[in-house]
Amino acid sequence: MAGTPQYEDQVIRNVFAISLREQDADGTANPPVICLQGLARELQTEERPLLFGKDTIDRAIMARLLDAPEQYPQWPLHYLIGCYGRATAEIRQISSLRDKDAANRLQLDLQYCKELIASNAGLLLTMADSLFPQPDQAVSQGPLQLLDGLTSSDSSLPSGFLEDLVSRIEPDDLPDLVVRLMTGINQKLLKTSPLGEWNGLLQAILRLTSIKPIARALTQSPAWLGAIPGLSLRPDEGRQVLLTLLGPAFALAVLPDPQWTNMTRPEPSVGHQCFSDVQNRRQSDVTASQHSLRLTMSSIVDSLHNISMNFLRNQDTREAMLKWIGICLEWNSKERSKMKMDYAHAAPDSFFINLDAVLLKMCEPFLEPLSGKAWGKVDAGYVTNSTRISFQEETKLNMEAEEEKTYMQQRRASQEGASSSASTSSETAGSRPGSAGAAGNGPSYHFICECFFLTAKGLHLGLSKGITESAEVARELPHYIRGQQEIEAAIQGSSGMDLHMLRAQATKVKAHVELLHQRKLCFDTVLQEPSLLRNAIAFYRLLATWLMRMAFPPLTQGQMPFVPLPEPTPVQFRCLPEYFVDDLCEVMLYVGQHSPKSLEGLQVEEIITFMVVFMGSPACLKNPFVRSRISEVLFVLLQPQAGENRRRAPVAASVQNLIEGHPMVQQYLVRSLMKLYVDIEFTDRSNAFYEKFSTRASIGQILEDLWSMPAHRESWKALAAGRGPPDARGAADGQHVHLQFCNMIINDSTYLLGEALEKLPQIKDMEALMDNKAAWDALSRREQQEKETELRHESRMIQSYLSLAVIAVRTVEYSTTEVTSTWLLPEMVLRVANMLNYFLQFLTGPNRRQLKVKNPEKFGWRPKQLLPQLASIYLHLERADSKGAFATAIAVSDRYRQDMFPETCQVLRSLGLMADMDIDELENLAQRVEIAEHQGAEEDVEMADAPDDFLDPITYTVMQDPVKLPSGAVMDRPNVLRMLLSDPRDPTTRAPLSEKDLVDDTELKAKIDMWKQQRST
């Protein structure tokens, strides 16, 4: 019966596989049943029955461990673990007994058994060399004996065993024990790839860290941050994070590490097993491998996140976990911020991608901007005052180093004198002293604030850097493929030693190409993992909203921002790292180029409006090239169909709808693009000259796309007419922005098309030389190679110039169908006339045959398209010119020739490039230009003896609207304004100058007008 001593004896014998009678011993059982003969004799001496009971359990365990048979199949610790599991099973079985009192007594006895088992297991682990006999291998293994039970699903540790074990180990002994156990797990992790047995290892860490005393012991150990006896840690050695207790878990790698060798590479190799010989594999196989790897990555990240949260949910270990994250970032901040990092001194890419994925999951509860969970908690003061991570060396949004130093000194002084509970910012107040203490003696910040800035820096060093490295691999791969092809071609005609060397070189290059293919596909697999991109976009949506609130505080009260944002921008905003915006653009660019479907279903309104506002607000982003990244993002997301029937790439409907229908986007996008088009000119970057044209080409194509959308076209027209939206100062500046834009369009068109047209004759001459066999053969091989190299270089230059120039000319062509007032302003009309006349000279002049080259399409040279475009611009401006200013400007242009228009009309008619009606109109314009030229000649005669003070000092023509400059000089207003468009400085003193500094010289104007009247009569 259940309540009898015999039943209790049987239960205990089942649990411990022991007996007190020889006949009950069974060496074949699993586990073998051992007779405790010594204990039986002791009980007989004490005249007690040979039955196990609660009062003899501790003696039985001691006797079993002290007298263990030499050939017993289990080590003592494993035996105790099995006893614990059998005790747990007996408790479950006994719970079904009808006699509840007996069941309760037995369960209490069994619970006592489990406590004794855990206590003795603790003694085995902490006093193994002085108490119980164990095999030497078991002694050397120590706590590593638990590994199989932790990592294997077949022999897992019984539920509750670890908790009971830890509770019975002295606190001073626990850190060394669990660190040794973690070290054993880490050694296996470093040899394991995502294709291997990683799951059990991560589950072991997860189980260990779920036990608070173990988590606390891990963080209290010097090994938590990688401290190893005899090894000095260096803060600039980012690779040291792999020595920390969590480092190997976060380094589980799909991405290959350049520092791996054949001895240290985790197996099975992801690149070799999933992407080897990819050039000869079906795309479906590669896609299936990527899909499988992404599922594995997702599981790894879930485990890493759960492990991290085990520390973060525990108040005793939260600070240590945050400190570990901060150190991972700080140790790698220098090396992973370099354009060309050295992997020997940096944590590998996979480590940071895993860390980023975990950080993003930590942020998930507060990522929705509309929830408001982050507001009042994300404190901008973290950037200047946190001692966990540093932003001091980072380029700021709009603050120079000296100003930043002064600001930080003032802020520290203010904080030292303020109460510890004072808010640091009316917008971002929300520090919670003690809630998530920062490292060192700095201020404390809310946990949400910590997560926000740690994630921003983590993405900078991880995801953003990974995208850059991926792009480098993508650029490098075609170069090596071409090299491989060249070597293979050279082998065909080689022999002897040359052949041997070429084959060796071919083998080497082929192996490198194979590695590059594998590396590229690994990057694609990792960086295009859907949940990683979705979470990153969600984070940057929150970041964009926060930046907007920081730059424009009234937004927190519901007021919509102006463009440009008001000046001065809040100082806390200006000292934020520039990479906050740059990384946002980097990620959005990557998504738009490689994974546009990731945007489907995502809310990106805050990101798009942020881009529109900040692109047009130079006071917020001092670096025009950061703003130009925004235009790149818009270009990639929209893939505009500019003029030449380009195929529009898939773009998320949500993005398209925002561009076409969002009121703020409709109101400000055209203005912001035009403002950036102008501002990109004024920069001191070393390669700015070439970068600006690339940016302007993107802007030009976006603008052409917007012109096709009625709302944006109306915004464009309103801007040019001075009816655009007011800026933050209450004045409509759109007309001036449009004027500057038009001026830059003229500059670009003139330079780019001019360069191309002047180089085409050189191409023609080189092609003629190559076609002349005698002349070509007369050159040495070196001279021929130099000519070929020059031809390739010049061809690329012409192709680039023409592609950019065509965009600029086309912008003028389509926009002047409805927007002409700006082009006809006094300061602009002569400039546009000069540009058009200059191009017409090339296309219709006596040297136009020099522009005929072989295969002109290769260069993008299409004169039959360009000529009618130029003619259309002439007509658009002429139709809008009621005062005859345009015809006069054409006539006075030093690039005007009388035969220019007749030749143009003849070409247009003969080739059918334009409607006869339009050509007739162009001929009428030519007549008006001739009349204007004749009138101008007569006026020149009449004004020939004008007093010197009536003449503009630059053009030496009689002034129409004289104005005084601050320097005291007097100039004609159109001439001053024309110069200010390209250089906002006083032409005499080089001091800054703007239109508002000009003062009408009414007295001089009156004299000039009277003199003219006298001359005319």
Disulfide bonds with the S-S distance in Angstrom:
none
